[in-house]
Amino acid sequence: MKKFSFLLAGLAFSSLFAQSVVSEANTVPVLSSNLAPNEVILEQTAFGTSGIVSDSQSDGAVTASADDFDLAYDATKLTKLSAYGFSNTADLNVTLSGVSFYIIADEDWYPEGSNPTETNLFAFEMEMGDPGFNFIDNEDSTYVFELDLDALGEEVILPAGKYWLCVVADSFLDGFNTAAGRWNWYQSLTSNGVEGHLTDPFDVFGMGATSWVGLTTLGLGWSNYDLAMIIEGEESTMGVSDLNASTISVYPNPATNFVKASTEVKEMTVLNMNGQVVATSKSSSVNVSTLPAGVYVVKVQDMKGNVTTSKIVKK
């Protein structure tokens, strides 16, 4: 296994670029029969006949695609992530070294950042054969990538809100700007939330798409712009028992260096998603600059001893 980590962490394109990143498939993938009996949070499996590149090459350059999903519970534990795609040359079992799954924060209806390997909430960079990762070859040039978080033994718990799933096939290839040998994430004929997005931070295709852009800007000619995936999970808790609506506000949110309270307080305490104290202050400002990017809980005790709790994002 390479690694897994937990981070929270308007262009127009020519038809040439669209032709470069889009591939047509002759078949549609087979749905996996071993999905866990958890709640299906999002299912986008009305497959189209096209796909968009989402691949990395041997030197680390990546052209990635992502699609959004919404969580309604106060806290949701994700249990399984599945993505569906194809390869024009039907040899992904030869060209892939693994698959990376990134969960990315939403920033004004776009995935945060420009490179999912650097800016993400959770990163699971899996190698072929790793426990918890299922590479399903349907032997018809279509493939299913599944990340079973329960089998992996990792907890991914997120507060209510919008997030993005980015799945990237990690390739042995030293170039994938032609269709041969790369993975293409299937178009889904749905209309859930925001359209799929693409980023080419290393400008592999030479068209300047170095930040996330909606697929509609690429001139694909698709009827729908979602990507084929299933997200499963279950209602959970944030690891803090006294989470409540705050009467004292904390800001900024997202935060980079400091989190401040809106009034004078006795103490501020920052906890991670497991309820562990990671920063404290006896004033109305607490330094979070050294904390990893992610979602945190801030407990504020006012001058009368009352405690209110808020969720913040550390960038």
C-alpha positions as CSV (number, residue, x, y, z in Angstrom):
1,M,0.0,0.0,0.0
2,K,1.4,3.4,-0.9
3,K,-0.2,5.5,1.9
4,F,-3.5,6.8,3.2
5,S,-3.8,10.1,4.9
6,F,-6.5,12.3,6.3
7,L,-6.4,16.0,5.2
8,L,-8.9,18.7,4.7
9,A,-7.0,19.7,2.8
10,G,-14.2,30.3,-16.0
11,L,-12.0,28.9,-18.7
12,A,-13.3,27.8,-22.1
13,F,-11.6,24.9,-23.9
14,S,-11.4,24.0,-27.6
15,S,-12.9,20.9,-29.1
16,L,-9.3,19.6,-29.4
17,F,-9.0,19.3,-25.7
18,A,-12.4,17.7,-25.3
19,Q,-11.5,15.1,-27.9
20,S,-8.2,14.4,-26.1
21,V,-9.8,13.6,-22.7
22,V,-13.1,12.0,-23.7
23,S,-13.3,8.3,-24.9
24,E,-16.2,6.3,-26.1
25,A,-17.0,2.8,-24.7
26,N,-18.5,-0.1,-26.5
27,T,-19.9,-1.7,-23.3
28,V,-21.2,-0.7,-19.9
29,P,-19.8,-2.0,-16.6
30,V,-21.3,-4.7,-14.5
31,L,-22.5,-3.6,-11.0
32,S,-20.5,-5.3,-8.3
33,S,-22.4,-8.0,-6.4
34,N,-20.5,-7.6,-3.1
35,L,-21.6,-4.2,-2.0
36,A,-21.9,-3.9,1.8
37,P,-25.4,-3.8,3.3
38,N,-25.0,-0.1,4.3
39,E,-27.2,2.8,3.2
40,V,-26.6,3.9,-0.3
41,I,-26.0,7.7,0.0
42,L,-25.5,8.3,-3.7
43,E,-26.0,6.0,-6.7
44,Q,-25.1,7.2,-10.2
45,T,-25.2,4.0,-12.2
46,A,-27.3,5.0,-15.2
47,F,-24.3,4.6,-17.5
48,G,-23.7,6.6,-20.6
49,T,-21.4,5.6,-23.4
50,S,-18.6,8.1,-22.8
51,G,-16.0,8.7,-20.2
52,I,-13.6,11.4,-18.9
53,V,-9.9,10.8,-18.1
54,S,-8.9,10.5,-14.5
55,D,-5.4,9.1,-14.4
56,S,-1.8,9.7,-13.1
57,Q,1.3,8.8,-15.0
58,S,4.6,7.3,-13.8
59,D,6.3,10.7,-13.2
60,G,3.4,11.8,-10.8
61,A,1.6,14.1,-13.2
62,V,-2.2,13.8,-12.8
63,T,-5.2,14.7,-14.7
64,A,-8.1,14.1,-12.4
65,S,-11.9,14.2,-12.4
66,A,-14.4,14.5,-9.5
67,D,-18.1,14.6,-8.8
68,D,-20.0,15.9,-5.8
69,F,-22.1,14.2,-3.1
70,D,-24.2,15.6,-0.2
71,L,-24.3,14.3,3.3
72,A,-27.6,15.0,5.2
73,Y,-26.8,13.5,8.7
74,D,-25.1,15.6,11.3
75,A,-22.3,13.1,11.0
76,T,-21.9,10.4,8.4
77,K,-19.5,7.5,8.4
78,L,-18.5,6.5,4.9
79,T,-18.2,2.8,4.4
80,K,-17.6,2.1,0.7
81,L,-16.7,4.1,-2.4
82,S,-17.2,2.6,-5.9
83,A,-16.3,4.1,-9.3
84,Y,-17.0,2.8,-12.8
85,G,-15.0,3.2,-15.9
86,F,-13.3,1.7,-18.9
87,S,-10.1,1.5,-21.0
88,N,-10.0,1.5,-24.8
89,T,-7.2,-1.0,-24.8
90,A,-8.6,-3.4,-22.2
91,D,-5.3,-3.8,-20.3
92,L,-5.7,-1.9,-17.1
93,N,-4.5,-5.0,-15.2
94,V,-1.2,-4.3,-16.9
95,T,-1.0,-0.5,-17.0
96,L,-2.1,0.2,-13.4
97,S,0.0,0.2,-10.3
98,G,-3.1,1.1,-8.1
99,V,-5.9,3.5,-7.6
100,S,-6.2,6.6,-5.4
101,F,-9.4,7.8,-3.8
102,Y,-9.6,11.4,-2.6
103,I,-12.4,13.1,-0.7
104,I,-12.2,16.8,-1.2
105,A,-13.9,19.7,0.5
106,D,-16.3,21.9,-1.5
107,E,-15.3,25.5,-2.2
108,D,-18.2,27.5,-3.7
109,W,-19.5,24.6,-5.8
110,Y,-16.0,23.6,-7.0
111,P,-13.6,21.0,-5.4
112,E,-11.1,22.8,-3.2
113,G,-7.6,23.4,-4.5
114,S,-6.4,22.4,-8.0
115,N,-4.5,19.2,-7.3
116,P,-6.3,16.4,-5.4
117,T,-3.0,14.8,-4.4
118,E,-2.2,18.0,-2.4
119,T,-5.6,19.4,-1.3
120,N,-8.0,16.8,0.1
121,L,-9.8,15.8,3.3
122,F,-8.9,12.1,3.0
123,A,-6.5,10.4,0.7
124,F,-6.3,6.6,0.2
125,E,-3.6,5.8,-2.3
126,M,-4.0,2.1,-2.8
127,E,-1.9,-0.5,-4.6
128,M,-3.2,-3.5,-6.5
129,G,-3.9,-6.3,-4.0
130,D,-4.1,-4.0,-0.9
131,P,-6.7,-5.1,1.7
132,G,-9.9,-3.0,1.3
133,F,-9.3,-2.3,-2.4
134,N,-11.2,-4.3,-5.0
135,F,-10.1,-4.1,-8.6
136,I,-12.9,-5.7,-10.6
137,D,-12.1,-6.6,-14.2
138,N,-15.3,-7.4,-16.1
139,E,-13.1,-8.7,-19.0
140,D,-14.9,-6.5,-21.5
141,S,-12.7,-3.4,-21.1
142,T,-14.9,-2.1,-18.2
143,Y,-13.7,-1.9,-14.6
144,V,-15.0,-1.2,-11.1
145,F,-12.8,0.3,-8.4
146,E,-14.1,-0.3,-4.9
147,L,-12.7,1.0,-1.6
148,D,-14.1,-0.8,1.4
149,L,-13.3,1.4,4.3
150,D,-14.6,-1.1,6.9
151,A,-12.4,-3.8,5.5
152,L,-9.5,-1.3,5.5
153,G,-10.2,-0.6,9.1
154,E,-10.4,3.2,8.7
155,E,-13.1,5.6,9.8
156,V,-14.1,8.5,7.6
157,I,-16.6,10.6,9.5
158,L,-17.8,13.8,8.0
159,P,-20.3,16.5,9.1
160,A,-23.3,17.4,7.0
161,G,-22.5,19.2,3.8
162,K,-21.2,18.9,0.2
163,Y,-18.0,17.0,-0.7
164,W,-16.3,15.7,-3.8
165,L,-15.1,12.2,-4.7
166,C,-12.1,12.1,-6.9
167,V,-10.8,8.7,-8.1
168,V,-7.5,8.5,-10.0
169,A,-6.1,5.4,-11.7
170,D,-2.3,5.3,-11.0
171,S,-0.5,4.3,-14.1
172,F,2.9,2.8,-15.0
173,L,2.5,4.8,-18.3
174,D,4.9,7.7,-18.9
175,G,2.1,9.5,-20.8
176,F,-1.6,9.2,-21.2
177,N,-2.6,12.1,-23.4
178,T,-3.8,9.6,-25.9
179,A,-6.5,7.1,-25.1
180,A,-4.4,4.0,-25.1
181,G,-3.9,2.4,-21.7
182,R,-5.6,5.0,-19.5
183,W,-8.7,4.8,-17.4
184,N,-11.8,6.8,-18.3
185,W,-14.4,7.4,-15.6
186,Y,-17.9,6.7,-17.0
187,Q,-20.5,9.4,-17.6
188,S,-23.7,8.8,-15.6
189,L,-27.0,9.8,-17.1
190,T,-28.2,11.5,-13.9
191,S,-28.5,15.1,-12.6
192,N,-27.4,15.0,-8.9
193,G,-26.0,18.2,-7.4
194,V,-23.2,19.8,-9.3
195,E,-21.8,18.5,-12.6
196,G,-18.5,16.5,-12.7
197,H,-15.3,18.6,-12.8
198,L,-11.8,18.0,-14.2
199,T,-8.4,19.5,-13.4
200,D,-5.1,19.1,-15.2
201,P,-2.6,20.8,-12.8
202,F,0.5,19.7,-14.7
203,D,-1.1,20.8,-18.0
204,V,-0.5,17.3,-19.4
205,F,-2.9,18.1,-22.3
206,G,-1.3,21.5,-23.0
207,M,-4.6,23.4,-22.8
208,G,-4.1,25.3,-19.6
209,A,-6.8,23.5,-17.5
210,T,-4.7,23.8,-14.4
211,S,-7.6,24.3,-12.0
212,W,-11.0,22.5,-11.5
213,V,-13.5,23.3,-14.3
214,G,-17.0,21.9,-14.9
215,L,-17.3,19.3,-17.6
216,T,-19.8,21.4,-19.5
217,T,-17.0,23.9,-20.3
218,L,-15.1,21.2,-22.2
219,G,-17.5,20.9,-25.1
220,L,-18.1,17.2,-24.6
221,G,-21.7,17.2,-26.0
222,W,-22.9,15.0,-23.2
223,S,-26.6,15.0,-22.2
224,N,-25.7,14.7,-18.5
225,Y,-22.5,15.5,-16.7
226,D,-22.4,13.3,-13.6
227,L,-19.8,10.5,-13.2
228,A,-20.7,6.9,-12.4
229,M,-20.2,6.0,-8.8
230,I,-21.8,4.7,-5.6
231,I,-21.2,6.1,-2.1
232,E,-22.3,4.1,0.9
233,G,-22.3,5.0,4.6
234,E,-24.3,5.2,7.8
235,E,-25.3,7.8,10.4
236,S,-22.6,8.3,13.0
237,T,-21.4,10.8,15.6
238,M,-18.5,13.3,15.4
239,G,-16.8,11.8,18.5
240,V,-18.0,14.7,20.7
241,S,-21.0,14.1,22.8
242,D,-22.0,17.7,23.6
243,L,-22.1,19.1,20.1
244,N,-24.7,21.9,20.1
245,A,-25.7,25.1,18.4
246,S,-23.3,27.8,19.4
247,T,-24.3,31.0,21.1
248,I,-20.7,32.2,20.7
249,S,-19.6,32.2,17.1
250,V,-16.1,31.2,16.0
251,Y,-14.4,32.5,12.9
252,P,-12.9,32.4,10.3
253,N,-14.3,29.2,8.9
254,P,-12.4,27.8,7.0
255,A,-9.4,28.8,9.1
256,T,-5.7,28.8,8.3
257,N,-3.8,30.2,11.3
258,F,-6.1,31.2,14.1
259,V,-9.7,30.5,15.2
260,K,-11.2,33.4,17.2
261,A,-14.3,33.7,19.4
262,S,-16.8,36.5,18.9
263,T,-16.5,37.6,22.6
264,E,-14.2,37.3,25.6
265,V,-14.0,33.7,26.8
266,K,-12.3,31.6,29.5
267,E,-11.0,28.9,27.3
268,M,-11.1,27.5,23.7
269,T,-10.4,23.9,23.0
270,V,-10.0,22.3,19.6
271,L,-10.7,18.6,19.2
272,N,-10.2,16.3,16.2
273,M,-12.9,14.0,14.8
274,N,-12.1,11.3,17.4
275,G,-12.7,13.8,20.3
276,Q,-9.0,14.2,21.1
277,V,-7.8,17.6,22.3
278,V,-5.3,19.0,19.7
279,A,-5.1,22.7,20.7
280,T,-6.2,24.9,23.6
281,S,-6.1,28.6,24.6
282,K,-7.1,30.6,27.7
283,S,-8.0,33.5,25.5
284,S,-10.5,34.2,22.7
285,S,-8.0,33.1,20.0
286,V,-6.4,29.7,19.4
287,N,-3.6,28.9,17.1
288,V,-4.4,26.1,14.6
289,S,-1.6,26.8,12.1
290,T,0.3,23.5,12.9
291,L,-2.8,21.3,12.7
292,P,-3.3,19.1,9.6
293,A,-6.1,20.3,7.3
294,G,-9.4,18.8,8.2
295,V,-12.7,19.1,10.1
296,Y,-12.4,20.0,13.8
297,V,-14.7,20.8,16.8
298,V,-14.1,24.0,18.7
299,K,-15.4,24.1,22.3
300,V,-15.7,27.5,23.8
301,Q,-16.3,28.2,27.5
302,D,-17.6,31.7,28.2
303,M,-16.9,33.8,31.3
304,K,-19.9,32.2,33.1
305,G,-18.7,28.7,32.5
306,N,-21.2,27.9,29.7
307,V,-19.9,25.7,26.9
308,T,-20.9,26.0,23.2
309,T,-19.5,23.9,20.4
310,S,-18.9,24.6,16.7
311,K,-17.5,22.7,13.7
312,I,-14.8,24.4,11.7
313,V,-12.6,23.5,8.7
314,K,-8.9,23.9,8.9
315,K,-7.4,24.5,5.5
